[in-house]
Amino acid sequence: MDTQRWGRWDKRDDIKLLKLIEKKSINGVIDWNAVASYFPHKPKKSLHQRYIYYLDPKISHGNIRNI
């Protein structure tokens, strides 16, 4: 079974992405070209969006409440 596929993300991809971002960041700036070199099966834009919209620890995934 080919585990390197376009599109789908699994927990292993998420963990790998988070570890690479930790390694390839300098003063909070992520070297996306370096990170993308470890994911030849995914476009750089996909990596960036996965982190920004789902994995970034600054994102709150709780319920939205009206104040």
N, C-alpha and C positions, 0 to 999 in steps of 0.2 A: 504494500500500500504506500503510495506516495504521500508523505507528510508535508512536503513543501508544495503548497498550492496557493493560488491567488485567492484573495478575498477572505476566506474564513480565518477567524482568529481562535486560538485555543489558549488554555491556561499556560502552557509551556511558552507560547509566543509572548504572552503578556509578561511573564517572569523574565524571560530573556531580554525583552525590550527595556524593562525597568532597570535591570542590572547594567545593561549597556549604556543607558542614559546616565546612570550614576557614574560610570567610568569615563564617559566621553563628554562630560560637562565641565566647563571651566568657568568659575564665578557665575554660575547660573545660566550660562550660554551653552546650549546643546549643539554639538557638531553632528548635524543630521547626516552629512555625507559619510562620516565614519560609522555611525549607527547603521545606516542603510547598507553598508558593505557587508554586514553580517546577515542581512535578509535579502539575498538576491532574488527571492521569489515574491517580494512585495515592493510596490513602488514607495519611494521616499515620502510622498504625500500621504499615503496610507499610514505609515509609521507615525508621522507627525500628528495626524488627526486622531489616531488611536490613543496617543498619549494625551493630547490636549483635551479631548472630549470624554475620555473614559478612565484613564489611568493616573492622571496628574493628582497628587495627594491634596492639592488645594481645592479640588472640586468636591462639593457636597452632593452626595447622592440621596439625601433624605427627601422627605416630602416637602413640597412648597406650601407655605401657609401665608394667608393674607394677614397683614398687620393692621 
